[in-house]
Amino acid sequence: MKPLNVVVLMGGPSEEHEVSLKSGRGAVEALRQRGFAAEPVLLPRDVSTNEASAMIRRAIAPADVDVVFIALHGAFGEDGTIQRICESLHVAYTGSDAAASRLGMDKIASRQRFLDAGLAVPRSSVVEASRNGSTVPKGLRLPLVVKPSAQGSSIGVSLVRRPAELAAAVREAARHGGQVLVEEFIPGRELTVSVLGDDVLPVVEVIPKRAFFDFAAKYTAGMTEYRVPAFLAPETAHRVQEAGRRAHEALGCRHFSRTDLILSEAQSPVILEVNTIPGLTPTSLLPKAAACLGISYGELCEQLVMMACPAHKLAAVSSNS
């Protein structure tokens, strides 16, 4: 039978370029091993948005492309841009649609959706990037977490324990674009909940050897311990999984997502953010959670393609088998 043609997008003009390359290369290898005609499209780091858009249009415009597998993390890949391009060309793609992707990338807008859904989030305040003072925003108290409103992989995030550290933290967050979000630091256990199709996967606990799960802790070998699944009482695990499912649905996500949250000292799940294209390397958190249910990395990548593939193309493949 003729294999499905899959274009795997990776790299791109975001600060998560290297992570994206690892996700994309892992997906290409896994899909080829499972019989797909998977072709990589690597976007340079220094490409402009217009140039990247043109490259992608050339790569996915051919009529024989069945599915675009998006392994682009951060800006351009995860903010609705590439999704809109695929939609304009009427090409199927993996992951959430443009609207949900845009919401997931915007920590401020997504927080409001979580609140509307009755989910707990940290108290927070949006501050001006030009802020130079050390006054803690009204309604908040130290310690604080300062972050860009539209970045991933904990890029530009700072933990502020003293007022004197606040201005520098705001400047660092602002350096990565967008508005700056200042939120209360929630003591507790760092957990992630992944959704795959209609299934909520087992909870993963993240135990960093640094003050919090920052970029170095995420991508430096030996800096973080992972418990897969997390050591939780069954009722607590169910409550955490339910919070992850509701966060996924609050943004209108599809196919898959990973929700990062804190299990507070009061055993209450507090939502931090939803990742609409979480890391997809063979050792990333979503594949770790899937493995708990016996889903291999290759099977995971295949499931994402099959969820995205239009029914008429699946029917055509089945009829030729």
N, C-alpha and C positions, 0 to 999 in steps of 0.2 A: 504494500500500500504506500501511497505517497505520504511522506511525513509532513506534519505541520511545520510551516516556516515561521520561525520566531526570531525577531530582532531584539537583541539585548542591549539596552542603552546604559552606559556607565561613564564615570568621570565627571565632566562638566564644570562650569564656572562657579563652584561653591567651595566653601572652606572644608567640606566633607569629601573632597575629590578623591583622596586616597582610600577612604573607607568605601566609597562607591566602586572603585576599581576592584577591590576585594570581593564585594558583593556580586558585581557583574561577572567577573571571571569565574567565580564559583558556580554561578547559575549557568553560564555557557557550558562549562564542563559537565555539570550534572544533567542538563537537558540533552546534550549530545549522547551521553551514555544511555539515556532513556529513549533514544530513537528520534529525537526532534532534529530538524535542520536549524540549528541555532547559530546565528551570526552576530558577533559583537560589533557595536558601534561605539567607539571611544571618543568622547568629546574632550578636547584639550582643556587644561585648567584655565588658561588665559584667554579663552574664546569669549567674544562678546555675546550678549543675549541674541542679537540679530543673527550673528554668524552661527551660533548653536542652533537656532531655529531653522536656518537654511540647511544646515547639515542634516538635521533630523528629517526635514521634509523630503530631502533627496533619498534618505535611507529607507523611509517607510512608505513613500508614495507608490512604489511598484505594486501592481495588483496581486502579486503572489505572496505578499506578506500577510500572514494569518493573524498573528498576535505580536504586539510590542510588549516586551518584558521590561518594565521600568525599574532599574537598579540605581537610579540617580537620587542621591540624598541631598537634603538641604535646598537652598534656593535654586530655582529653575526646574528641578526635578520633582520637588515635593510641595511646591506652592501653587500648583494648578496650571503652570505655564505649559509644560509638556503635555499635560492632559488636554488642554484646550487645542493644542496642535493636532493631537491624535483625533480628537472629536471633529475638527474641521476637515480632516482627511477621511473621516468615516472608517478609521482603523481601530480595531479592538486593542485594549491595553490592560495590563494587570494593575490592580489596586483601585483606590478610591477615585471618584470622578473629580472634576476640576473644583467644584464648589466645596466638597468635603476636604480636599487637599488644601485649599486656600484657608479654610477654617483651622485645620490641624496645625498649619504652619504659624498661625497668628495666635500666640498665647493669650492675648487679651480678649479677642473675640471668642475663642474657644472656651475660656473661663466662664463667660456669660452663658454659653450653651450648657455647660456643666451645671451651673447654678439653676438654670431653668429646668433642668432634668432632676433637680433635687439632690445633686451630688455635692459632697463637701470639697472645697478647695481652700488653699491657704489665703488668709487675708492679704491684700496686696494694694499697691498704689502705682499708678503710672506717673513717672517723673520726667521732667525736661532733660534732654541730653546735655544742655548747657549748665545744669545745676552744679554749683561749686561748693555749696555749703555742706555742713555735717549734721544738719538737723534731721532727725528721723521723721519720716512722713507721719502725719496725724493718724492715729488709730493703730500704729504698728509699734513694735518694740524689738530691741536687739535680742538675739542675733537675727540678721536678715540675709536673704539671698537676693542678689542683684543679677539680672539677666537681660539679654536682648529679647525683644518680643517675637523675633522671627528667625531663630537659629536653632540648630540641633547639635547633638553630640556634646552638650554642655559647653559649647564654644562661647567665650565671653562671660562666663558665669563666675561670680565671686561670692564667697561667704564672708559677711561683714559682722565682726564681733564688737567693734568699737566705733563710736561716731566718727572719729578721725579717719576711718577707712572708707567711709561712704562715698565721698566725692570721687576718689580714684576708681572705685568700683563702678560708679555710674559712667565715668569717662570710658572705662574699658568696655562696658556693655555697649555704649553708644558707638564705639569704634567699629562695631560689627553690623551697624545699620539698624534702621527701624526705631521704634520707641523703646524706652527702658522700663522694665517691670521690677518693682521692689516688693518682695513678699516676705512674710514671716517664715522663719525656719521652723519646721515641724520635727521635733525629735521623734524618732521611731525607726521602724524597719523599712528599708528600701525594697520595694517589690515591683514586679512587672507582670502584667496579664496580657497575653496575646489572644487574639481572635482569629480563627481560620475558618472561613466560610460561615457555617452556622454553629461552629463549635468554639467553646471557650477552653483554651489549653490550660494545663496545670500552672500554678503560680511559681514564679522564679524569684528567689531572694538574692539581692545584690549586697555583698558585704565588702565595701572598699577599705583599703588600708590607709586611706587619706581622710581628710575631714568630711568630704562628701564625694559623690560619684561624679568627679569632674572628667575632663577630656583625658588627662594623664591616667586616671584610674581605669577609664574605659579601654584604652588602647595600649597600655604598657603591660607586658606579660608579668604576671605575678603580683600585680597591684590590687587585684580584686578577687574575692572568692565568690563562687556562685553555688547556691543550693537549689538543685533541680530534682524534684519539686521542693518548694520551701517547707520548712518544718512548721506546720500550722495545724491547729485543731480543725477537724473537718468542717465545723460550722463557721470558723473564721475564714478558712480557705474558700468556702462557698460565698461568703459575704464579699470577699475581695474579688473573686471571679465575677460576681454579679455587678460590682462597681465597674470593672473593666468592660464588661459587655454593655452596660448602660452608657458609658463614656463613648464607646465605639458607635453606638446607635445615635447618641446625642449629636454627633457631628455628621451623621449620614454616611459613615464609612462603608466600604464593601470589600469583599475578598479577604482582606487581612488587615491587622493593625497591632500595635503594641502600646498599652497604656502603662505609663510610669506613675507610681503612687507611693505614698507613705502610709504604713500602718501605724497610727499614732499610739502613744502610750496608753490611751483609753481603748485601744483595739478597734479604732474607727478608720476605714480607708479614706485617705485624702488624695484627690486626683491632682497630679502635677501637669501632665500633658499626654496627648495621644500622638503617636508616631504613625503616620499613614504609610510610610515606606521605611520600616525598621531595618536595621542591619540584616543582611541576608548572606553573610559569610557562613561557611559550615559550622563555625563556632559561635555565631551570634545567639542572642537570647531567644528569639523566636524559634530557630531550628532546635535549640536545646529543649524548649518546652514541647515542641512537636515530637521530639524523640521519646519523650516520656509516654506518649501514646503509641509508640511503635512506628511513627512516620519518619522515614529517613529523609536526609537532606534532598536527595534526588526526587523522592516522592512529593516532598513539599513544593519544590519548584514545578514539578509536573502538575500538581493540583492547582497552582496559581494560574498556569497557562490554560488549563481546561476550564477553570471558572471564567476566564476572560473570553475564551474562544466562542464566537457566535454559534448558535445551535445548528445553523444550516451547514457550516463548515465541519462541525463535528459529525453531522449526519453523512456528509460526503465522504469523510474519512472512514466511517463505519461501513458504508456501503461498498467501499473498495477493499475492505480487509478480508 
